[in-house]
Amino acid sequence: MADTSIRRFALQRVDESSWVITDIRNPTYAAHPVGHASVTDDDRVEVTWDAPVPLPVLYATLTDVLDSLETWANRPPGSTKPIPIPHFPPPPH
């Protein structure tokens, strides 16, 4: 779970069941939000991502949306260390 003491993303309420997700560290997203979240009739949260993030579009709560986004944004840069592949000599003929 992401550190909740220092949040990078915030929700701004639009109406009774809709929110805009903004990156509070990046003023560019003040005009261009990261995404939009809305609570559906069955109390699920549906997200439309406006930024290129490879995250789900359905969540249980708004907090889950922010936690998922924070975790993704705080991932280590670059790829992971290669996984060694064992090598065996060719079978005898």
C-alpha positions as CSV (number, residue, x, y, z in Angstrom):
1,M,0.0,0.0,0.0
2,A,1.2,3.5,-0.7
3,D,2.3,5.9,2.0
4,T,-0.8,7.9,2.9
5,S,1.1,10.7,4.7
6,I,2.3,12.3,1.5
7,R,-0.1,11.9,-1.3
8,R,0.8,12.8,-4.9
9,F,-2.7,12.4,-6.2
10,A,-6.0,14.0,-5.0
11,L,-9.7,13.7,-5.7
12,Q,-11.7,16.8,-6.5
13,R,-15.4,16.3,-6.2
14,V,-17.4,17.3,-9.3
15,D,-20.9,16.3,-8.2
16,E,-22.6,13.8,-5.9
17,S,-21.0,10.7,-7.6
18,S,-18.1,12.0,-9.7
19,W,-14.6,13.1,-9.0
20,V,-11.6,14.3,-11.0
21,I,-8.2,12.7,-10.1
22,T,-5.4,15.3,-10.2
23,D,-1.6,15.1,-9.8
24,I,-1.0,17.8,-7.1
25,R,2.8,17.8,-7.8
26,N,2.4,18.5,-11.5
27,P,0.6,21.8,-12.4
28,T,0.1,20.6,-15.9
29,Y,-2.6,18.2,-14.7
30,A,-4.5,21.1,-13.1
31,A,-5.9,21.6,-16.6
32,H,-5.4,18.0,-17.7
33,P,-6.5,15.6,-15.0
34,V,-5.1,12.1,-14.6
35,G,-8.6,10.6,-14.7
36,H,-12.2,10.8,-13.7
37,A,-13.9,8.5,-11.2
38,S,-17.6,7.9,-10.7
39,V,-19.5,5.7,-8.3
40,T,-21.8,3.3,-10.2
41,D,-25.3,2.2,-9.2
42,D,-23.9,-1.0,-7.6
43,D,-21.4,1.1,-5.4
44,R,-18.4,0.3,-7.5
45,V,-15.9,3.0,-8.6
46,E,-15.4,3.2,-12.3
47,V,-12.3,5.2,-13.6
48,T,-11.7,6.7,-16.9
49,W,-7.9,7.3,-17.2
50,D,-6.9,10.5,-19.1
51,A,-3.2,9.9,-18.6
52,P,-1.4,6.8,-19.9
53,V,-1.5,4.5,-16.8
54,P,-1.8,0.7,-17.1
55,L,-4.3,0.4,-14.2
56,P,-7.7,-1.2,-13.8
57,V,-10.9,0.8,-14.5
58,L,-13.0,-0.8,-11.7
59,Y,-12.4,-0.4,-8.0
60,A,-14.2,-1.1,-4.7
61,T,-13.6,2.4,-3.2
62,L,-12.1,5.8,-4.1
63,T,-9.3,5.1,-1.7
64,D,-8.4,2.0,-3.6
65,V,-8.1,4.1,-6.8
66,L,-5.7,6.5,-5.1
67,D,-3.7,3.7,-3.5
68,S,-3.3,1.9,-6.8
69,L,-2.3,5.1,-8.6
70,E,0.2,6.0,-5.8
71,T,1.8,2.5,-5.9
72,W,2.1,2.7,-9.6
73,A,3.6,6.2,-9.6
74,N,6.1,5.2,-6.8
75,R,7.4,2.0,-8.6
76,P,11.2,1.8,-9.2
77,P,12.3,3.2,-12.5
78,G,13.5,1.0,-15.3
79,S,13.1,-2.7,-15.6
80,T,13.8,-5.4,-13.1
81,K,17.0,-7.4,-12.8
82,P,17.2,-10.2,-15.4
83,I,16.1,-13.6,-14.2
84,P,18.9,-16.1,-14.7
85,I,18.1,-19.0,-17.1
86,P,19.9,-22.3,-16.3
87,H,22.0,-23.7,-19.2
88,F,22.5,-27.4,-19.7
89,P,24.9,-29.1,-22.1
90,P,23.3,-30.7,-25.1
91,P,22.1,-34.3,-24.7
92,P,24.6,-37.0,-25.8
93,H,23.9,-38.7,-29.1
